[in-house]
């Protein structure tokens, strides 16, 4: 078999393109987590709705899930604003993404809890459904 000199650069370009396509920014990873949390929340809402009105905890669970939905929406708005915020440094932007990542973890943790279960608190930098870094 004869080696064609053009083949090596094509293989290299294809390999670099594949590797570049696999890497995600921190923002994209947090967005993926947000999508996953939203899917979990929707699944739990469907599950609770199937309980039927005879279930005595149904109303309280739905109210809890509505609160989680409200928090998720606020978090999504905060996450969408991060690329446009004037941070002093890239380290501050990374901190904001870390906080948002933890907010999504907290929402995900709290979704399956019952109405009387103790809730996991949000990070200190997320107060009143708003990102507060200072």
N, C-alpha and C positions, 0 to 999 in steps of 0.2 A: 504494500500500500504506500502510496506516495503522499508526503506531507505537502499541503498547499499552503504557502506563506500567508495567504489571506485568511485562512481559517483561524489562526491563533488570535489576531486582533478581534475578530468577530466573537469568538468565545470569551475573550476578556471583557468586551463591552457588554455582552449578555450577562456575565457573572456580576459585574458591577451594577448593572441595572436591577438585577434580582436582589442584590444585597441592599441597595438603596431603597427599593420598594418595601423591604421587610422592616426597615427601621421606622420608628414612630417618635414623634416629639412627645415631650411630657404632656403638653396640652392635649394632643390626640389621645394619649393613654387615659387621661382623666375624662375626656369626652366619651371614650368607650365605656368607662366605668359608669358614667351618668346614664348611658343607654341601657346598660345591664341593670342598674338599679330601677330605672323606669319599667323595664320588663318585669322585674320581680314584683314591683308595686302593682302593676296591672294584673299579674297572675293572682296575687293575694286578694285584690279587690274582686276578681271573678269568683275566687274560691269562697269568699265571705258572702257574696251575693247568692251563691248556690245554697247557703245554709237555710235560707227561707225565713220568713217572718216569725215563725214559731220559736226560733233560737233567741234566747233572752240576751245574748251578748252581741247579737248581730249589729244593732244600732250603734253601740259603743265602739265596736270594731271598725265600722264604716266611718265614724267620726274620727277615729284615730288615723285611719288610712287617708282621709281627707286632709288631715293635718300634715301627714307625710307628703302628700301630693303638693300641698302649698309650699312646704319646705323645699321639695325637689324643684319646683318651678323657680323659686327664689335662687336656689343654688345654680340652676341652669343660666339664669340671667347674670349672676355673678361670674360664672365661668366664661360666658360669652364676652363679658366686659374686660377680662384680664388682658387680652392682646392690645386693647386700646388704652389701658391705664398708663399714666406717666409715672413709672417706677423710677426710683433713684438709681437702682442698679439691677442687674440680672438676678442677683441674690434675692432681692425683694420680690421679683416676679416668681422665682422658684418657691419662695415662702408662701405666696398667694396660692400657687398650684398645690403645695403641700396641704394647706388649710382646706382647699376645696376637695382634695382627695379624701381627707379625713371627714369632711361633711358628708360626702357620698357614702363613705363607710358607715357613718353613724345612722344615716337614713336607712341604709340596707339592714343594719343590725336591728333597728327599731320596727321595721315593717311587720315581722311576724308576731310581735308581742301583743298580748292581750291588753284590754283597757286598764286593768289594774296592775299590770306588771311595771316594775321600775324601768324607766327609759334611760338609755345611754345618753349622757349629755353631749352637746355639740362642743367643738373646740372653743376656747376662750376668744379666739379671733373671729368667730362667727356668732354674732349677737343680734337678736331681733331680725333674723333672716337676712343679715347683711355682713359683708366682709369688712372687718375693722382691724387693720394691721398696726395702727398706731394708737 
